[in-house]
Structure formats: C-alpha cells, structure tokens
C-alpha cells in the first residue's frame, strides 16, 4: 500500500458514531429503525420476564391455598368476584358460574358442567392473550431485522460505488469508509435480531408452560365440581 494512501486511511475515524454520522440519509434511517426495534424488543423482554415471574409466583401461592383443604366457597369469598392473580381469575370464573348454575331451591340448571368449563376456558384464553402480548413483535424483529440491515448495507455499498465512479479513485481511503458504513447496518440488524429470536423462543416456551399449568388446574377443578354435580 502506498504511504500516502495508508496515511489517509489512518486519519479516517472508524468509530461507530463516526460511521453513523458519515452514512447516507437512507442508511441512517435504517439504523435508527433497527435501534428502535432493538430497544423495544428489550423492553418487551424485560417486561415479560417480570410478568412471567409474577405469574409463576402467584400460581404457586394459589395452588398452596387451593389444596390446603379450605372449603372452596370460603376461598372464593376471600378472593372475591374481582381477583387480581391469573390463577385466581380462572378459579373465580369457575366458581361464579357454579353459583349461577344453582336455582333458588338448591337444584342445578341443566348443562352446568359445560358452562363452567367454558367460563374457565374463556378466562384461560384471556390470560394467555395477556401473556403472549408483545411476543409477535419479537418474532417480527427476529425475522425482519437482518433483511432490513441488509437493505441498508446494499444501499450503502451502492453509494460507495457511486462515489468511486465520481472520484475515479479506488484507493482504500476512498473505498473503506463507505463499505464500513454499509456493513454497520447489517451489524445493527443482527444486534436487533439475535436477542429477539433467542428470547422469543424462551418466552414463548415459558408462556406455554404457564398456560399449561392453568389448563391443568382448570381440569382438576372441573373434576372436583363434577363430583359435586354427580353426588
């Protein structure tokens, strides 16, 4: 490499901020979009982690109370008709329908078991939607961020070749900055995509386990009520 070219290359600032500042307007927009997607993904990841931890803790506490031997009517009175915990909401939905299925003379309205099951299924679906809210954004970020970054790279390289053609100079000092700025877009895309994919898989698996626990509890509770119906 010629000494003059090497000296020019050494004088160029290749820091991330400098690469961003020198990038074209289109590449800057791409990188800003990717950074926003990455920031929002991490916000969802942290929020879901806290939500799932609370849900697991609440389910553990409720299961302990449910299987403590305390009469279900008394447990329902303690929880009330407007519970806060997810497991409590499913239990309350079943108990509320159970009470509504009783006539004033103490008899049961026909189809009580099916209505109780549906009431708990609706409650489970509602809690499942709450747990899964935001996970679709992680999936979208994980699948699209690399391609958005690649678009920025292609656009940046195109601009670099245009500058080479205009300057009629293929020295490293002319080519390297534009290529580095273009590749930065791909790097930002990967930084946004990789955590989104990893945590989407983990959080989706955690959500399925929590919802599976709700469904298991609903089945056990329905079995208990079924015995009461048959007795």
C-alpha positions as CSV (number, residue, x, y, z in Angstrom):
1,X,0.0,0.0,0.0
2,X,1.3,3.5,-0.9
3,X,2.4,5.5,2.1
4,X,0.1,8.4,1.2
5,X,-2.9,6.1,1.0
6,X,-2.0,4.4,4.3
7,X,-1.7,7.8,6.0
8,X,-5.1,8.9,4.6
9,X,-6.7,5.7,5.9
10,X,-5.2,6.1,9.3
11,X,-6.7,9.6,9.6
12,X,-10.2,8.4,9.0
13,X,-12.3,7.9,12.1
14,X,-13.9,4.4,12.1
15,X,-15.7,4.7,15.4
16,X,-19.4,3.6,15.4
17,X,-20.6,7.2,15.9
18,X,-18.4,8.5,13.1
19,X,-19.6,5.7,10.7
20,X,-23.2,6.5,11.5
21,X,-22.6,10.3,11.0
22,X,-21.0,9.7,7.6
23,X,-23.7,7.3,6.4
24,X,-26.2,8.3,3.8
25,X,-29.7,9.5,4.9
26,X,-31.3,6.2,3.9
27,X,-28.7,4.1,5.8
28,X,-29.2,6.4,8.9
29,X,-33.0,5.8,8.7
30,X,-32.4,2.1,8.5
31,X,-30.0,2.0,11.5
32,X,-32.3,4.3,13.6
33,X,-35.2,2.0,12.8
34,X,-33.2,-1.1,13.8
35,X,-32.1,0.6,17.1
36,X,-35.7,1.4,17.9
37,X,-36.7,-2.2,17.2
38,X,-33.9,-3.4,19.4
39,X,-34.8,-1.0,22.3
40,X,-38.5,-2.0,22.1
41,X,-37.6,-5.7,21.9
42,X,-35.5,-5.4,25.1
43,X,-38.4,-3.5,26.8
44,X,-40.7,-6.4,25.9
45,X,-38.2,-9.0,27.1
46,X,-37.7,-7.3,30.5
47,X,-41.5,-6.7,30.9
48,X,-42.4,-10.3,30.0
49,X,-39.7,-11.7,32.3
50,X,-41.2,-9.8,35.3
51,X,-44.7,-10.7,34.3
52,X,-43.9,-14.4,34.0
53,X,-42.1,-14.5,37.3
54,X,-45.1,-12.9,39.0
55,X,-47.4,-15.3,37.3
56,X,-45.4,-18.3,38.5
57,X,-45.2,-17.0,42.0
58,X,-48.9,-16.2,42.1
59,X,-49.8,-19.7,40.7
60,X,-47.6,-21.3,43.4
61,X,-49.3,-19.3,46.2
62,X,-52.8,-20.0,44.9
63,X,-52.1,-23.7,44.4
64,X,-51.0,-23.9,48.0
65,X,-54.2,-22.2,49.2
66,X,-56.4,-24.3,46.8
67,X,-55.1,-27.6,48.0
68,X,-54.9,-26.6,51.7
69,X,-58.2,-28.3,52.4
70,X,-60.0,-25.0,52.9
71,X,-63.6,-25.1,51.6
72,X,-63.8,-23.7,48.1
73,X,-66.7,-21.4,49.0
74,X,-64.6,-19.8,51.7
75,X,-61.6,-19.5,49.4
76,X,-63.8,-17.8,46.8
77,X,-65.2,-15.4,49.4
78,X,-61.6,-14.4,50.3
79,X,-60.6,-13.9,46.7
80,X,-63.8,-12.1,45.7
81,X,-65.5,-11.7,42.4
82,X,-62.8,-9.4,41.0
83,X,-59.5,-11.2,41.7
84,X,-56.1,-9.9,40.7
85,X,-54.0,-13.0,40.1
86,X,-54.3,-15.1,36.9
87,X,-55.0,-18.4,38.7
88,X,-57.4,-16.7,40.9
89,X,-59.3,-15.3,37.9
90,X,-59.7,-18.8,36.4
91,X,-60.9,-20.2,39.8
92,X,-63.3,-17.3,40.2
93,X,-64.7,-17.7,36.7
94,X,-65.5,-21.4,37.5
95,X,-66.9,-20.7,41.0
96,X,-69.0,-17.8,39.7
97,X,-70.6,-19.9,37.0
98,X,-71.0,-22.7,39.6
99,X,-73.0,-20.4,41.8
100,X,-75.1,-19.0,39.0
101,X,-76.0,-22.6,37.9
102,X,-77.8,-23.2,41.2
103,X,-81.6,-22.5,41.3
104,X,-83.2,-20.8,44.3
105,X,-84.4,-24.2,45.5
106,X,-80.9,-25.6,45.5
107,X,-81.2,-27.5,42.3
108,X,-78.8,-27.2,39.4
109,X,-79.7,-25.7,36.0
110,X,-79.1,-28.2,33.2
111,X,-75.7,-28.0,31.4
112,X,-73.8,-26.6,34.4
113,X,-70.7,-28.6,33.8
114,X,-70.4,-27.4,30.2
115,X,-70.9,-23.7,31.2
116,X,-68.3,-24.0,34.0
117,X,-65.8,-25.4,31.6
118,X,-66.5,-22.7,29.0
119,X,-66.2,-20.0,31.7
120,X,-62.8,-21.2,32.7
121,X,-61.7,-21.7,29.1
122,X,-62.6,-18.0,28.4
123,X,-60.6,-16.9,31.5
124,X,-57.6,-19.1,30.4
125,X,-57.7,-17.6,26.8
126,X,-57.8,-14.1,28.2
127,X,-54.8,-14.7,30.4
128,X,-53.0,-16.5,27.5
129,X,-53.5,-13.4,25.3
130,X,-52.1,-11.2,28.1
131,X,-49.0,-13.4,28.5
132,X,-48.4,-13.5,24.7
133,X,-48.9,-9.8,24.0
134,X,-45.7,-8.4,22.5
135,X,-44.2,-11.7,21.6
136,X,-45.3,-11.3,18.0
137,X,-43.1,-8.2,17.8
138,X,-40.1,-10.2,18.9
139,X,-40.8,-12.7,16.2
140,X,-41.2,-10.0,13.6
141,X,-38.0,-8.3,14.7
142,X,-36.1,-11.6,14.7
143,X,-37.2,-12.4,11.1
144,X,-37.0,-9.0,9.5
145,X,-34.2,-7.1,11.2
146,X,-31.4,-8.9,9.3
147,X,-33.0,-8.1,6.0
148,X,-33.6,-4.5,6.9
149,X,-30.0,-4.2,7.9
150,X,-29.0,-5.9,4.6
151,X,-31.0,-3.4,2.7
152,X,-29.0,-0.6,4.4
153,X,-25.8,-2.4,3.5
154,X,-26.8,-2.8,-0.1
155,X,-27.8,0.9,-0.3
156,X,-24.6,2.0,1.4
157,X,-22.4,-0.1,-1.0
158,X,-24.3,1.3,-3.9
159,X,-23.5,4.8,-2.7
160,X,-19.8,3.9,-2.2
161,X,-19.5,2.6,-5.8
162,X,-21.1,5.8,-7.0
163,X,-18.5,7.8,-5.1
164,X,-15.8,5.7,-6.6
165,X,-17.1,6.4,-10.1
166,X,-17.4,10.1,-9.4
167,X,-13.9,10.4,-7.9
168,X,-12.3,8.0,-10.3
169,X,-10.2,6.7,-7.4
170,X,-10.2,3.2,-6.0
171,X,-7.7,3.8,-3.2
172,X,-8.5,2.1,0.2
173,X,-9.0,5.6,1.7
174,X,-11.9,6.1,-0.7
175,X,-13.5,2.7,-0.6
176,X,-13.1,1.6,3.1
177,X,-15.3,4.3,4.8
178,X,-18.3,3.7,2.6
179,X,-18.0,-0.1,2.9
180,X,-17.6,0.1,6.7
181,X,-20.7,2.4,7.0
182,X,-22.7,0.0,4.9
183,X,-21.6,-3.1,6.9
184,X,-22.6,-1.3,10.1
185,X,-26.2,-1.5,9.0
186,X,-26.0,-5.3,8.8
187,X,-24.3,-5.4,12.2
188,X,-27.1,-3.3,13.8
189,X,-29.6,-5.6,12.2
190,X,-28.0,-8.7,13.7
191,X,-27.8,-7.0,17.1
192,X,-31.5,-6.4,17.0
193,X,-32.4,-9.8,15.6
194,X,-30.4,-12.3,17.6
195,X,-31.7,-11.3,21.1
196,X,-35.2,-11.1,19.7
197,X,-35.1,-14.7,18.3
198,X,-33.4,-16.1,21.4
199,X,-35.8,-14.6,23.9
200,X,-38.9,-15.1,21.7
201,X,-38.2,-18.9,21.8
202,X,-37.6,-18.8,25.6
203,X,-40.6,-16.6,26.4
204,X,-42.9,-18.5,24.1
205,X,-41.9,-21.7,25.8
206,X,-42.4,-20.2,29.3
207,X,-45.8,-18.9,28.3
208,X,-46.9,-22.3,27.1
209,X,-45.8,-23.9,30.4
210,X,-47.7,-21.3,32.4
211,X,-50.8,-21.6,30.3
212,X,-50.4,-25.4,30.5
213,X,-50.4,-25.1,34.3
214,X,-53.7,-23.0,34.1
215,X,-55.3,-25.7,31.9
216,X,-54.2,-28.4,34.3
217,X,-55.6,-26.6,37.2
218,X,-58.9,-26.0,35.3
219,X,-59.2,-29.7,34.5
220,X,-58.6,-30.6,38.2
221,X,-61.1,-28.0,39.4
222,X,-63.7,-29.2,36.8
223,X,-63.2,-32.8,38.1
224,X,-63.9,-31.6,41.7
225,X,-67.0,-29.8,40.6
226,X,-68.1,-32.7,38.5
227,X,-68.1,-34.9,41.6
228,X,-70.2,-32.3,43.4
229,X,-72.7,-32.4,40.4
230,X,-72.9,-36.2,40.4
231,X,-73.3,-36.5,44.2
